[in-house]
Amino acid sequence: MNIHSLGKNKFIVELSRSDMQELDITYEEMDYSKIETRRVIWTILQKVRDDFGKDVDPTGNLLIEASADSQGGCVLSFTVSEKRRSCDLRQALKLTKTTDSIVYEFSSENALLDMLTAVGASAFKNQNRLFKNGERFRLVLKKQPGYADKMLIEEYGAQVGRDTLTLSHTFEHWQSVGML
C-alpha cells in the first residue's frame, strides 16, 4: 500500500493486487453500503493516521474516488472537506467509482490549442470528445494518457474528474464541439 499526501485535505492510496488480496476485497466488490468496503476504508484511514499523523474525521465530508488499475489493484483518492456536518455517517462518506474516461478542463481556446501542439494532435486518435462552455473547453479522454502526456496536458489544463458525475455533467451541460 502506497500512500501519497497531496496537501492537508487530499491523499492518494495505491493498492496493489497483493494489497487487495490481503484486504480481502476486489475493485468490483467495493461499495460503501457493504461492511467489507467500510472495513477496508477504516483500515486505510488507520494507516494514514499511523504514517502521516493525519486524523481524518469521518464526521465531516469525505469523498473517495476508486479507480481500477490494469494490474488488478486500485487507486483510491481521498478528499476531506473542512466543513463539519452533523449528519448520518453514511451520508457524510461517499465512495464513487471512476469511469475509464478522464475529463480535463482548459480555461481558453488558446490553452487547449497550446496543449494540442505540445502533446501532438496525433496522440488523440478520434476517440476523445471535446466540449465547450463559454470560453472554457473540456476534453474527455477515453484512455488514460501516458505519464509524459499527462504532465503536458496538466501544464495547460486541469483534470476535473474521472467519476460518473463529472462525466455526466459535461455531457449534459456543455456543448459538444466534436471528436479529437
C-alpha positions, -999 to +999 in steps of 0.1 A: +000+000+000+015+033-011+001+065+004+008+099-011-002+130+007-013+158-017-017+185+009-038+190+040-071+177+027-062+152+000-043+119-003-040+090-027-037+054-018-024+029-043-033-007-036-015-035-055-031-068-064-015-083-033-028-054-011-063-061-024-059-098-016-046-090+019-075-067+025-098-095+011-116-072-014-118-067-052-125-035-071-158-049-083-169-056-046-162-020-035-194-004-024-197+018+007-230+003+015-212-030+022-195-037+055-164-052+038-157-019+020-162+001+052-137-022+069-111-016+042-116+022+043-112+022+081-081+001+078-066+025+052-076+056+074-058+040+103-027+035+082-029+072+071-031+082+108-001+060+117+021+070+087+012+107+083-003+117+116-034+128+097-065+121+117-092+120+091-125+129+107-153+108+092-180+130+107-170+156+081-175+150+044-151+125+028-151+118-009-134+086-020-129+080-057-119+045-067-101+036-099-091+001-110-056-003-124-045-027-151-026-050-127-056-060-105-051-033-079-068+000-074-061+037-067-082+055-040-083+092-040-095+107-007-107+143-004-116+156+030-139+186+033-132+210+062-169+216+066-183+196+095-218+183+093-239+167+119-255+141+098-257+104+094-222+090+088-234+071+057-243+104+041-210+121+050-188+094+035-191+088-003-173+063-024-176+068-062-161+046-088-144+063-117-150+057-153-124+048-179-127+084-192-108+114-178-121+149-180-097+178-185-107+215-185-089+243-203-096+280-195-094+291-231-092+280-267-055+291-267-047+269-237-063+239-255-045+246-288-012+251-269-017+217-252-025+200-286+006+215-301+028+203-271+013+168-269+007+164-307-027+162-321-019+127-335-018+114-299-056+118-299-069+092-323-106+103-328-118+086-297-120+116-274-147+142-272-143+180-270-169+202-252-173+240-248-190+262-222-184+299-228-147+304-231-138+271-214-132+238-230-134+202-217-116+173-233-130+138-224-102+113-229-113+077-234-079+062-223-055+071-195-027+092-211+009+081-206+028+099-178+046+123-201+014+132-220-005+136-187+022+160-174+020+181-207-018+181-206-018+193-170+006+222-179-022+237-200-054+224-183-066+207-151-080+173-146-115+179-132-126+144-127-129+108-138-161+100-119-195+094-135-209+127-120-183+149-138-187+129-170-225+132-169-224+169-161-201+175-190-223+156-214-254+173-202-244+209-196-215+215-221-219+219-258-203+191-279-177+205-303-167+172-318-141+144-317-104+146-314 
